Amino acid sequence: MDFSLNQEQEMFRGFVRKYLNDVGQTKVAREFIKGDTKALQSVFSGLAELGCMGITISEEYGGLGLEALDLVPVFEEIGKVILPGAYLETMALAVPLLEKYGSEGQKEKYLTDIASGSRSITLAWLEPKKDYNPDEIECWARLDGDDLIIDGIKSLVPDGDLADTILLLVRTDEGTEGDGLSLVLLDRTNETVIKVQQCIDETRHLTELTFTNVRISKEQLLGPINQGWPILQEGLLYLNAALSSMMVGGMERVVDMATDYATIRKQFGQPIGRFQAIKHRIADMKMDLEAARSLSHYANWALENDYEDREGAIHSARSFSTEAFIRIASQNIQIHGGIGFTEEIDCHLYLKRARFFENYLGSTQHNNEQVALALGW
């Protein structure tokens, strides 16, 4: 069975690649590190004009009405240039959950804005000194008539200072049914105290968000009350499938960097790529890349077609791609030698992004355990 992308998807990849090349590839990420977010906003406006923001959004809300597999080439190209921002969380988490669980009012408001490129959404899950276990959630949303009053702290929120809306996992415990957790859509306001945290990947902002008596309408609940955990887990399937594609894009760029450098860098009168120590290392990197690409394409295909082994396929792709990305990015620095450790070369940007994804929304061990559960082991 052929799981490769079709001609239309590859053609669209070409448009996205040309646009990202025109804006300077990793130049946007480097400017973001310096504190310039205007260039990033301009890039997202351009991506919206190309249609990248509405790929999986229904046509009635301004989207293209396509499926998860159509996002693969976009995520791969974005991964190549390590583009900052919450495109991943918006398109691969918020959009599928809004399409399935959002009310008509929520779809009209959020999906329309996302498709036009005027809104991004991120996820607030972790809390200080807590882990991803549902029992650790202590951020409360108390019912007060037709409103919810939110109190608590969320930490390590990706791009919480830039995203327009926060998808917030809170404890409600209203009644006896459900798991006591709910998802709410919280538009960023001055009531939320935002503190930027340090991050190993400087092209991503991590923030701590503090909520004190933040009042929102009960209509901001995404899905039924007290059913937030299973809804979030379903959304994570979309996110992890897309994340594996993004890492494949990063890996492809790293392999190209290593190959190009091994061709132009000469030692003892010949390119270093002729030496077995370098040649075999690049071959191993290429093997990792193609294995990750195959797993990623199948995971997205299984997700789109609701195949029976989709959970195992997605977690396998996420786990392998995470480890392979770290391996390849580390080898790339070694191939570049001393210059590979400098800020002038892009090598370090990819290794930092790989390390950022290592424990993002779950560790490699967690994903391996999910694979075992999906296989009935």
Residue pairs with C-beta under 8 A, 6 or more apart in sequence:
3 294
3 297
3 298
3 301
4 297
5 13
5 69
5 72
5 73
5 297
9 69
9 70
9 72
9 73
10 73
12 70
12 73
12 74
13 73
13 74
13 76
13 77
15 50
16 47
16 50
16 52
16 73
16 74
16 77
16 78
17 77
17 80
19 46
19 47
19 50
20 43
20 77
20 78
20 80
20 81
20 83
23 39
23 42
23 43
23 46
25 80
25 81
26 81
26 82
26 346
26 349
27 39
28 39
28 40
28 43
28 81
28 83
28 84
29 81
29 82
29 83
29 84
29 203
29 349
30 349
31 39
31 40
32 39
32 40
32 84
32 202
32 203
33 202
33 203
37 162
40 83
40 84
40 85
43 83
44 53
44 85
44 87
44 117
44 120
45 117
47 53
47 87
47 117
48 54
48 115
48 116
48 117
49 117
51 64
52 74
52 87
53 90
53 91
53 114
53 115
53 116
53 117
54 61
54 62
54 63
54 64
54 114
54 115
54 116
55 63
55 64
55 66
55 70
55 71
55 74
55 91
56 63
56 64
56 65
56 66
56 67
56 68
56 70
56 71
56 91
56 95
56 96
56 99
57 63
57 64
57 65
57 95
57 99
57 111
57 114
57 115
58 65
58 99
58 107
58 111
59 65
61 107
61 108
61 111
61 112
61 115
62 111
62 112
62 115
62 116
63 111
63 115
64 70
67 304
68 96
68 238
68 241
68 242
68 300
68 303
68 304
69 297
69 300
69 301
69 304
71 91
71 92
71 242
71 245
71 300
72 242
72 245
72 296
72 297
72 300
75 88
75 92
75 242
75 243
75 245
75 246
75 249
76 245
76 246
76 248
76 249
76 252
77 249
78 87
78 246
78 249
79 245
79 246
79 247
79 248
79 249
79 250
79 251
79 252
79 253
80 249
80 250
80 252
80 253
81 253
82 203
82 250
82 349
82 350
82 353
84 159
84 203
84 204
84 205
85 120
85 159
85 162
86 120
86 121
86 122
86 158
86 159
86 162
86 163
87 120
88 239
88 242
88 243
88 246
89 120
89 121
89 122
89 123
89 158
89 159
89 163
89 167
89 239
90 114
90 119
90 120
90 121
90 122
90 163
91 114
91 242
92 238
92 239
92 241
92 242
92 243
93 121
93 123
93 167
93 235
93 236
93 238
93 239
94 110
94 114
94 121
94 123
94 165
94 167
94 235
95 111
95 114
96 235
96 238
97 167
97 183
97 222
97 223
97 231
97 234
97 235
98 106
98 107
98 110
98 111
98 222
99 107
99 111
100 234
101 222
101 223
101 231
102 110
102 111
102 222
103 219
105 219
106 185
106 219
106 220
106 222
110 119
110 121
110 165
110 185
113 119
113 164
114 120
114 121
118 164
119 164
119 165
120 159
120 162
120 163
120 164
120 165
121 163
121 164
121 165
121 166
121 167
121 185
122 157
122 158
122 159
122 160
122 163
122 165
122 166
122 167
123 157
123 158
123 166
123 167
123 169
123 361
124 154
124 157
124 160
124 166
124 167
124 168
124 169
124 209
125 132
125 154
125 169
125 232
125 361
126 132
126 154
126 155
126 156
126 157
127 136
127 137
127 138
127 139
127 152
127 153
127 154
127 155
128 153
128 155
128 208
130 136
130 137
130 138
132 361
132 362
132 366
134 179
134 181
134 229
137 169
137 170
137 171
137 181
138 152
138 171
139 150
139 151
139 152
139 153
139 154
139 168
139 169
139 170
139 171
139 211
140 150
140 151
140 152
140 170
140 171
140 172
141 148
141 149
141 150
141 168
141 170
141 171
141 172
141 182
141 184
142 148
142 149
142 151
142 172
143 172
143 174
143 218
144 215
146 217
146 218
147 215
147 216
147 217
147 218
148 170
148 172
148 184
148 215
148 216
148 217
148 218
148 220
148 221
149 213
149 214
149 215
150 168
150 170
150 184
150 186
150 211
150 213
150 214
150 215
150 216
151 211
151 212
151 213
151 214
152 170
152 210
152 211
153 208
153 209
153 210
153 211
154 160
154 166
154 168
154 208
154 209
154 211
155 197
155 206
155 208
155 209
156 197
156 206
156 207
156 208
157 166
157 206
157 207
157 208
157 209
158 204
158 205
158 206
158 360
159 204
159 205
159 207
160 166
160 194
160 205
160 206
160 207
160 208
160 209
161 194
161 196
161 205
161 207
162 205
163 188
164 187
164 188
165 185
165 186
165 187
165 188
166 185
166 186
166 187
166 188
166 192
166 209
167 183
167 184
167 185
167 186
167 222
168 183
168 184
168 185
168 186
169 181
169 182
169 183
169 228
169 232
170 181
170 182
170 183
170 184
170 228
171 180
171 181
171 182
172 180
172 181
172 182
172 225
172 226
172 228
173 180
173 226
174 225
174 226
175 225
175 226
177 226
178 224
178 225
178 226
178 227
179 226
179 227
179 228
179 229
179 230
180 226
181 226
181 228
181 229
181 232
182 221
182 222
182 223
182 225
182 226
182 227
182 228
183 221
183 222
183 223
183 228
183 231
183 232
184 216
184 220
184 221
184 222
185 220
185 222
186 192
186 214
186 216
186 220
189 214
191 211
191 212
191 214
192 209
192 210
192 211
192 214
193 209
193 210
193 212
194 207
194 208
194 209
195 207
195 208
195 209
195 210
196 205
196 206
196 207
197 206
197 207
197 208
198 206
199 205
199 206
199 356
200 352
200 355
200 356
201 352
201 353
201 355
201 356
202 352
203 349
203 352
203 353
204 353
204 356
222 228
222 231
223 231
236 361
236 362
237 303
237 310
237 311
237 314
238 303
239 361
240 299
240 314
240 315
240 317
240 318
240 361
240 367
241 296
241 299
241 300
241 303
241 314
241 317
241 318
242 300
243 318
243 321
243 357
243 360
244 292
244 295
244 296
244 299
244 300
244 314
244 317
244 318
244 321
245 296
245 300
247 292
247 296
247 321
247 322
247 324
247 325
247 354
247 357
248 289
248 292
248 293
248 296
248 321
250 325
250 329
250 350
250 353
250 354
251 285
251 288
251 289
251 292
251 321
251 324
251 325
251 328
251 329
252 289
252 293
253 350
254 285
254 328
254 329
254 332
254 347
254 350
255 282
255 285
255 286
255 289
255 328
255 332
257 332
257 336
257 346
257 347
258 281
258 282
258 285
258 331
258 332
258 335
258 336
259 273
259 282
261 335
261 336
262 271
262 272
262 273
262 278
262 279
262 282
262 335
263 271
263 273
264 271
265 271
265 272
266 272
267 275
272 278
272 335
273 279
273 282
278 335
281 331
281 334
281 335
282 335
284 331
285 327
285 328
285 331
285 332
288 324
288 327
288 328
289 324
289 328
291 320
291 324
292 317
292 320
292 321
292 324
292 325
295 313
295 316
295 317
295 320
295 321
296 317
296 321
298 313
298 317
299 310
299 313
299 314
299 316
299 317
299 318
301 307
302 309
302 310
302 313
302 314
303 310
303 313
303 314
307 313
309 374
311 370
311 374
312 370
312 371
312 374
312 375
315 367
315 368
315 370
315 371
315 374
316 367
316 371
318 367
319 364
319 367
319 368
319 371
322 354
322 357
322 358
322 364
322 367
323 364
325 350
325 353
325 354
325 357
326 351
326 354
326 355
326 358
328 354
329 347
329 350
329 351
329 353
329 354
330 351
332 340
332 347
332 350
332 351
333 340
333 341
333 347
333 348
333 351
334 340
336 345
336 347
339 345
340 347
340 348
341 347
341 348
342 348
358 364
